[in-house]
Amino acid sequence: MPDAAPITRARARLDAVAGRFGGAAKDLRSWLDEPDRLRRMSRWLLPALVLAGLLLPPVALPTRLRTLGYAKLGPGQDARIDADVDGSWLEVRRKAVLRPTRIGLRSRDSAPRDAGPIPGQPRTVSRYFELDIRGPAPSEAWLSTALDMQPGTEAFIDPFGWDGERWQWLPLEFSSERRARAYLPLDRFVPRYVVFTEAPADTTTQVAAVLLPPPAAVPAAVARLPILELRAYSLRSDDGRVTGQRFRIPSRGARVYGVVDNIEGPRLRDDLVDNILLRQASRERHRAELLSIVRRDGLDGLVLDYRDLAPDLIGVYTDWLGRLEQDLEAAGAELYVTVPMPRRTNAGWDASPYDWRELGRRTDGLRVRLPNDAPLEIEALDAMVRWALGSVERRKLQLAVPVQGRDVVDGQVTGIGYGDALARVLDMAASDLPDRVTPGSTSRVELPTIQAAELGRDPATGMWRFYWWDANRRQHTVWLNDAEGLAPAFDIASTYRLSHLALDGVEAGLDPALWEMVTAFIETGAPRTREVRYGLRWSLINEAGQVVQESEQSLDQSAFSFRAPRAEGLFTLGVNLVDIAQAGRVAAVGRASGVRVAPPPPPSPTATPNIIIVQPTERAYATAPPPSDELRITRSPVRIDITPVATVTETADATVVFASAQLRDGPSTRDAKVIGDLRVGERLSVQGRSIDNAWLQVVVIATGVQGWVLLDLVDLELALERIPYAGDGAALLLTPGLALVSATPPAATPPAARPGPTPSARSQGSR
């Protein structure tokens, strides 16, 4: 039988409480039974009830008095709250108001006392607008005001909001000329003050080099850059693991970032990223993996370059990036995220499915990957940047510019190096050369392949472009990324004061002038380039190694003429690409072709044919007049000096072992000019050494060009003590194998030269 003690105790407590309240109620009834006491209580109870009704909602008299002049907003209503200054107001859409509220908008000339400095110390171009919300805040609003500014300066306006703790950049747009509208995300950031500013003109754009991993060679010139990014990491599996590690770079003071992508050889593994984002465990493991890489390799940050994400996973990706940014911030590192180029529409630009506002807010930098299939027109790039500055803070907006050339055929894009692209031009030039010319004849070499290539600078993109055809007769379009072609991207980034400009795909073999432009940009903030005008230099060399003829032509010429030597023999005809604007500096060395100078072979004897005579029926017919003899047409030959120049056969006793070793006209990196770049494996003939034993005076065996190279960049095959000292910093004595022919004969009689072959071509006389 259950114990009744707990029930008994509970009943006793209940009776005690009822007794107390019952006694109080009895006393109250006895007190109210007296009419005088009831009258005295009614004197103060009624006013107290009235006062409570005024103070408490829904009347809330104090709040109404404090918000006198405030606009009242209700659900489902569009509202416009005017400020106390003409031409400024706050716009609120009906969908943003969920509960009744009151909003006031005032302006003031100076910043609030408790507000800190605005990031970047920009110049204010408007009054400070004070926003006071009494009640639940709407989800979003737009602050519109008219600005006194010059036309064309809209892209330099930046609105900021102060919430009592920090200043935050706000997205904006221009509804009309000089009328700016700042977007207020009130669901997550409620500013007390809003002000419009103009970006300072002294803002510098930082340059970063995105280095390709081994076996690609790292150019020594990147040591001058303040930021180096290593494309060394990629997704290993869909459980969040990452493969790769930091590789050696020629810099100790640069900030180093790791680039993580989903590229596996020639394939794009978008499936790995999608599977990671689908599972929470994989997302958490991937965050931990990336954080461990930053700590293990001592990186200053990460650049995520995940491509072709599923559109319905972009929201998950954006939220995951915000959590990763917090992890890296705690570790003292930064997070940049790469997004594809937006699509151009009739209304402007469309970046969907990516939300650039959210990505820019949740990360330290938003990098726009410029297209690699074809270069972007300068006008389109400028328009895209102006549009992007309305969604992303300029201190976070970055451009990723591909520095490799593009070889495009049938919609497929293949990277091509600067030197390889120029070599393709020289191969086309050499393909038009003849294999035999008649001694003493004046020949005109036609270059139909070069003419069809249409090598020239595209005015819309600023880049060199040409065509070539493969064995299947497919037309390839090659875009050549040289310094002058990349300069517009530098100029746009500097003009709009962007955060970063990343040179993507850096390896040895790029245009040497690119690093000169980068150095000038870092020092002055403006890209300085030199004019480039490519041309062809033809050199005819006899069997003794003597240059018997040399000729230059611009690329807009479809032919060149020369006079073949009278002596028969086997000659070598070489073609190099030179920069005519830089006094004929060699830009690329082409392959040489053998040309035989010999009379045309006699006609081969033919067997006597069996003749069958058919007696036709005689018919009368008219005989056309004979055509004019084209062989009687005479042309004025172009005479080219054929004075032979003696050359000396050099012995190789050094080999280049580092990529992008530079040949200079003196033993100095400051005062001496760069003659050209040496390739790994280039054979050199040592002529002398500098007094400090740091430089070697050499002759390049392949080209005959003489110059100075650092001793540390070559593998020396003879003792240093056996090399004689060169002059005290004497200027470079240029004795090229492809020397220019002087109009004045030399003082000393050169050794007798065997007659050399003429430039190989389809000469007029040999047709």
DAPE-V350584 format. One record per backbone hydrogen bond with DSSP energy under -0.5 kcal/mol. CO is the residue of the C=O (numbers start at 0). NH is the residue of the N-H. If there is no record, write none. Layout:
CO;NH / CO;NH
//
This chain:
3;7 / 4;8 / 5;9 / 6;10 / 7;11 / 8;12 / 9;13 / 10;14 / 11;15 / 12;16 / 13;17 / 14;18 / 15;19 / 16;20 / 17;21 / 18;22 / 19;23 / 20;24 / 21;25 / 22;26 / 23;27 / 24;28 / 25;29 / 26;30 / 27;31 / 28;32 / 30;33 / 32;34 / 33;37 / 34;38 / 35;39 / 36;40 / 37;41 / 38;42 / 39;43 / 40;43 / 40;44 / 41;45 / 43;47 / 44;48 / 45;49 / 46;50 / 47;51 / 48;52 / 49;53 / 50;54 / 51;55 / 53;60 / 55;58 / 55;59 / 59;63 / 60;64 / 61;65 / 62;66 / 64;67 / 66;69 / 70;72 / 70;102 / 72;100 / 73;76 / 78;91 / 79;81 / 80;89 / 84;87 / 86;145 / 87;82 / 88;143 / 89;80 / 90;141 / 91;78 / 92;95 / 92;96 / 93;75 / 93;96 / 95;97 / 95;138 / 96;75 / 99;135 / 100;72 / 101;133 / 102;70 / 103;131 / 105;129 / 107;127 / 111;114 / 117;120 / 122;197 / 124;147 / 126;128 / 127;107 / 127;129 / 128;130 / 128;193 / 129;105 / 129;131 / 130;132 / 131;103 / 131;133 / 132;134 / 133;101 / 138;186 / 140;183 / 141;90 / 141;143 / 142;181 / 143;88 / 144;179 / 146;148 / 149;152 / 152;155 / 153;156 / 155;198 / 157;196 / 158;169 / 159;194 / 160;167 / 161;191 / 161;192 / 165;162 / 167;160 / 169;158 / 170;182 / 172;174 / 172;180 / 175;178 / 177;146 / 177;179 / 178;174 / 178;175 / 179;144 / 180;172 / 181;142 / 182;184 / 183;140 / 183;185 / 184;187 / 184;188 / 188;190 / 191;130 / 192;161 / 193;128 / 194;159 / 195;124 / 195;125 / 196;157 / 197;122 / 199;202 / 203;205 / 205;500 / 206;226 / 207;209 / 207;502 / 208;210 / 208;228 / 209;504 / 209;505 / 210;230 / 212;215 / 216;218 / 216;507 / 218;221 / 219;222 / 220;223 / 221;224 / 225;254 / 226;208 / 227;256 / 228;210 / 228;230 / 229;231 / 229;258 / 230;212 / 232;260 / 233;242 / 236;239 / 240;235 / 240;236 / 242;233 / 248;250 / 254;227 / 255;299 / 255;300 / 256;229 / 257;259 / 257;302 / 258;232 / 259;304 / 260;234 / 261;263 / 261;268 / 262;264 / 263;266 / 266;263 / 266;268 / 267;269 / 268;271 / 268;272 / 269;273 / 270;274 / 271;275 / 272;276 / 273;277 / 274;278 / 275;278 / 278;282 / 279;283 / 280;284 / 281;285 / 282;286 / 283;287 / 284;288 / 285;289 / 286;290 / 287;291 / 288;292 / 289;293 / 290;294 / 291;295 / 292;296 / 293;297 / 293;298 / 299;333 / 300;257 / 301;335 / 302;259 / 302;304 / 303;337 / 304;261 / 309;312 / 310;313 / 312;316 / 313;317 / 314;318 / 315;319 / 316;320 / 317;321 / 318;322 / 319;323 / 320;324 / 321;325 / 322;326 / 323;327 / 324;328 / 325;329 / 326;330 / 327;332 / 328;331 / 333;301 / 334;363 / 334;364 / 335;303 / 336;366 / 338;368 / 342;349 / 344;347 / 347;344 / 349;342 / 350;353 / 353;355 / 354;358 / 355;359 / 356;360 / 357;361 / 358;362 / 364;336 / 364;366 / 365;367 / 365;397 / 366;338 / 366;368 / 367;369 / 367;399 / 368;340 / 376;380 / 377;381 / 378;382 / 379;383 / 380;384 / 381;385 / 382;386 / 383;387 / 384;388 / 386;389 / 387;390 / 387;391 / 389;171 / 392;395 / 392;396 / 393;498 / 395;365 / 396;498 / 396;499 / 397;367 / 398;400 / 398;501 / 399;369 / 399;401 / 400;503 / 404;415 / 405;407 / 405;478 / 406;413 / 407;476 / 408;411 / 411;408 / 413;406 / 415;404 / 416;420 / 417;421 / 418;422 / 419;423 / 420;424 / 421;425 / 422;426 / 423;427 / 424;428 / 425;429 / 426;430 / 427;431 / 428;431 / 429;432 / 431;761 / 434;595 / 436;597 / 437;440 / 440;442 / 440;563 / 442;444 / 442;561 / 443;445 / 444;559 / 446;450 / 447;451 / 448;452 / 449;453 / 449;454 / 450;453 / 452;466 / 455;464 / 457;461 / 459;377 / 462;457 / 463;479 / 464;455 / 465;477 / 467;475 / 469;472 / 473;469 / 473;475 / 475;467 / 475;477 / 476;407 / 476;478 / 477;465 / 477;479 / 478;405 / 478;480 / 479;463 / 479;481 / 481;485 / 482;486 / 485;488 / 485;489 / 486;490 / 487;491 / 488;492 / 489;493 / 490;494 / 491;495 / 492;497 / 493;496 / 498;205 / 499;398 / 500;207 / 500;502 / 501;400 / 501;503 / 502;209 / 503;402 / 503;403 / 505;211 / 506;509 / 508;418 / 510;513 / 510;514 / 511;514 / 511;515 / 512;516 / 513;517 / 514;518 / 515;519 / 516;520 / 517;521 / 518;522 / 519;523 / 519;525 / 520;524 / 526;528 / 532;579 / 532;580 / 533;554 / 534;577 / 535;537 / 535;552 / 536;575 / 537;550 / 538;540 / 538;573 / 539;547 / 539;548 / 540;571 / 541;544 / 545;541 / 545;547 / 546;644 / 548;539 / 550;537 / 552;535 / 553;556 / 557;446 / 559;444 / 561;442 / 561;563 / 564;439 / 568;570 / 568;596 / 570;594 / 571;540 / 571;573 / 572;592 / 573;538 / 574;589 / 575;536 / 575;577 / 576;586 / 576;587 / 577;534 / 577;579 / 578;581 / 578;583 / 578;584 / 579;582 / 581;584 / 584;578 / 587;576 / 587;589 / 590;574 / 592;572 / 594;570 / 594;596 / 595;436 / 595;597 / 596;568 / 608;610 / 609;611 / 610;612 / 611;613 / 612;614 / 613;615 / 621;623 / 627;629 / 628;631 / 629;632 / 634;636 / 636;638 / 643;645 / 644;546 / 647;649 / 652;716 / 653;683 / 654;714 / 655;680 / 657;660 / 660;677 / 661;663 / 662;674 / 662;675 / 663;707 / 664;731 / 665;667 / 672;664 / 672;674 / 675;662 / 677;660 / 678;681 / 681;655 / 682;700 / 683;652 / 683;653 / 683;685 / 684;698 / 687;696 / 688;725 / 689;692 / 693;710 / 694;689 / 695;697 / 695;708 / 696;686 / 696;687 / 697;706 / 698;684 / 699;703 / 702;736 / 702;737 / 704;699 / 706;697 / 707;663 / 708;695 / 709;712 / 710;713 / 712;656 / 712;657 / 713;715 / 714;654 / 718;721 / 719;722 / 723;688 / 726;728 / 731;733 / 732;734 / 735;738 / 736;738 / 739;741 / 755;564 / 760;762 / 761;445 / 763;766
//
